[in-house]
Amino acid sequence: MKTSLDGLWHFTFEDRVMNWSQGMFQIFCPEDQRPMNLSGIHRLIHPLDKFKWELAINQASLGGSPSLFDSLMILPDGRNIWVRHTVKSFLKDGNPIGLEGICTDITDLKVMELERKIDLRFR
């Protein structure tokens, strides 16, 4: 089993720019070193999981508590990976001025969970 990979991102409402750590590039686009924006990430999320991203972004944009959720992602190269997202707002004078998050590739963990469920089911 490989070690999970973490990526950090930062987005400000004023300039609408999303900055990525090197880990984000390694998770989502190792060949293309251009960061996606929020809608670019949204496009990669499996249709059944998109509501989780939308809820987390909306909640954080309003200054709500941090969100943690898992989603299946369909990458531009066709690979499917599982990602654990943490999304929160950052504040200035008590008002949200942007969002930041952590994405962790948890594909190996999800595969092990599925294998365990299958194993238990057929015992």
C-alpha positions in Angstrom: 0.0 0.0 0.0 1.3 3.4 -0.9 1.3 6.4 1.4 -1.6 8.7 1.0 -0.9 12.0 -0.8 -2.1 15.4 0.5 -2.6 18.6 -1.4 -3.5 22.0 -0.1 -5.4 24.8 -1.9 -6.3 28.4 -1.2 -8.9 30.6 -2.9 -9.7 34.2 -2.3 -13.1 35.7 -3.2 -11.5 39.0 -4.3 -9.1 37.8 -7.0 -10.9 34.5 -7.6 -7.5 32.7 -7.9 -7.0 29.2 -6.7 -3.4 28.4 -5.5 -2.3 24.8 -5.3 0.5 23.0 -3.4 2.7 20.5 -5.2 0.6 17.7 -3.7 -2.6 19.0 -5.5 -0.7 18.7 -8.8 0.4 15.2 -8.0 -3.1 14.1 -7.1 -5.1 15.7 -9.9 -2.8 16.5 -12.9 0.8 15.3 -12.7 1.3 16.1 -16.4 -0.3 19.6 -16.4 1.1 22.1 -13.9 -1.8 24.5 -14.1 -4.2 24.7 -11.2 -7.9 24.3 -11.7 -10.4 26.7 -10.2 -13.3 25.6 -8.0 -15.5 24.7 -10.9 -12.7 22.7 -12.4 -12.5 20.5 -9.3 -16.3 20.3 -9.3 -16.3 18.9 -12.9 -14.0 16.0 -11.8 -16.3 14.9 -9.0 -18.5 11.9 -9.8 -22.1 13.1 -10.4 -23.4 11.3 -7.3 -20.9 13.1 -5.1 -21.2 16.7 -6.5 -23.8 17.7 -3.9 -21.2 17.2 -1.2 -18.7 19.6 -2.8 -21.5 22.2 -3.4 -22.7 22.0 0.2 -19.2 22.3 1.6 -18.3 25.3 -0.6 -21.6 27.1 0.1 -21.3 26.4 3.9 -17.7 27.6 4.0 -18.4 30.7 1.8 -20.9 31.8 4.5 -18.3 31.4 7.2 -19.8 28.0 8.4 -17.9 25.3 10.2 -15.3 23.2 8.2 -16.6 20.3 6.1 -15.1 16.9 5.7 -16.3 14.5 3.0 -15.1 11.8 0.6 -15.8 11.8 -3.1 -15.0 9.7 -6.2 -13.1 11.8 -8.7 -12.8 11.1 -12.5 -9.5 12.5 -13.6 -8.8 13.9 -17.1 -6.6 10.9 -17.9 -9.5 8.6 -17.1 -8.3 7.3 -13.8 -10.8 7.1 -10.9 -9.6 8.1 -7.4 -11.1 8.6 -4.0 -10.4 11.9 -2.3 -11.1 13.1 1.2 -11.8 16.8 1.2 -11.6 19.3 4.0 -13.0 22.7 3.2 -13.1 25.8 5.4 -13.3 29.5 5.2 -10.7 32.0 6.3 -11.8 35.2 7.8 -10.8 38.9 8.0 -12.5 41.0 10.7 -14.9 38.1 11.2 -16.0 37.9 7.6 -15.1 35.1 5.1 -12.7 36.4 2.5 -11.8 33.0 0.9 -11.7 29.3 1.2 -8.9 26.8 1.8 -8.8 23.1 1.8 -6.9 19.8 2.0 -7.4 17.0 -0.5 -6.1 13.6 0.4 -5.9 10.7 -2.1 -7.5 7.8 -0.1 -8.0 5.4 -3.0 -5.9 2.6 -1.4 -8.0 3.0 1.8 -11.3 2.7 -0.1 -10.0 -0.3 -2.1 -9.1 -2.1 1.2 -12.5 -1.2 2.7 -14.2 -2.7 -0.3 -12.1 -5.8 -0.3 -12.9 -6.3 3.4 -16.6 -5.9 2.8 -16.5 -8.4 -0.1 -14.4 -10.8 2.1 -16.9 -10.6 5.0 -19.8 -11.1 2.7 -18.5 -14.3 1.2 -17.3 -16.0 4.4 
